[in-house]
Amino acid sequence: MKSFVDYSSNSDFSIHNIPFGVAVFNKEYIGCCTRIGDQVIDLATLYDLGYFEDIEGLDDNVFEAYTINEFIELGKPVTNAVRTKIQTLLQEGSILSKDQKTIEEAFYDLDKVKMMMPVHIPNYTDFYSSIEHATNVGKMFRDPANALLPNWKHLPVGYHGRASSIVVSGTEINRPKGQTKPADADKPVFGPSKQLDFELEMAFIINKNTEMGESISTKDAEDAIFGMVVFNDWSARDIQSWEYVPLGPFLAKNFGSSISPWVVTLEALEPFRTASPTQDPEVLDYLKFEGDKNYDINLEVYIQPENGDQNLICESNYKHMYWNMTQQLAHHTVNGCNVEVGDMYASGTISGSDPKSFGSMLELTWRGQNPLSLSNGEERKFIEDNDTVTMKAWAEKDGVRVGFGEVSGKIIPAL
């Protein structure tokens, strides 16, 4: 496929992608959109001008909305048809390519729009599905010889997090405050976190509602997953280490998480499927699956201090995940837990075996023992005020590139 819209060969947003998001156009109105290269396309306008009239099931202009929830709830027969239609319209020689009036009305330069949260998120769950990350944390905080807890290889460990504090890329995050217990103290103290961290994650988004008592099998899981975003699970390590026993993270996590603004569909990621790691011991029947369920998605993390350049500090890959999305969703619902349109499920920190692929400062500096050196001469054990953390994700194979853009967030002082 070749588009009539020009874009660079290394663009995340090729004609093979067609992601979905929500933007403010002309500082006037909000609507659903897609993107090719550096052009953002107003889908509500395309609908009004009749470009989707042949798609069965798309009876209303669901793109005139502040989120993509209503659109994705239509299900994959409709959403896939819309995505395919957009690809057709963007090809050279298409009807749209010759409709200059519509192009002028519906196409916007990227710097002329403001990206918003793409979805309303009713519920959020964070998993802990990278064996390398779990092993590293276990070595640091528990017995290095028995780093993984007994349940880890039998089920996708996770916890229910806070949906209200998930924000779109570009939103500043205040340093969290809470209780910490210094190693040399006999009681906790209160104040801003001194060990603020990022966690490199991906997250998937649900496109359907289920009733309590229902479950979703690994076989049916992909039909319930609309697409994915890049996810930064900000974490206050000193608060976390004091509070997490016995019920897990609380204030250390719920102050903020950041996501990329473009939701990339599973269909766009289809060419980048890859085999999952071997799971040993064998999992229970409800967690078994067939086919390639991991995705070869390159990941990078950068730190930029207030008076300095971006520093590449991590290069990882989503294919490292021990537990895949179908297993995560099957486990989440096997007890009858109902899901809702827009629910978000994060992967947990994505780390590989190479130290350069560790997906958190906790691991990269080994709990602060080995500080990172930045290009401006500064060092980092954890994230400092006015640091900006940026994560990028893309897949590329046989000349086809599909990416997510980036999720970026700046840490500002505690209130």
Disulfide bonds with the S-S distance in Angstrom:
none
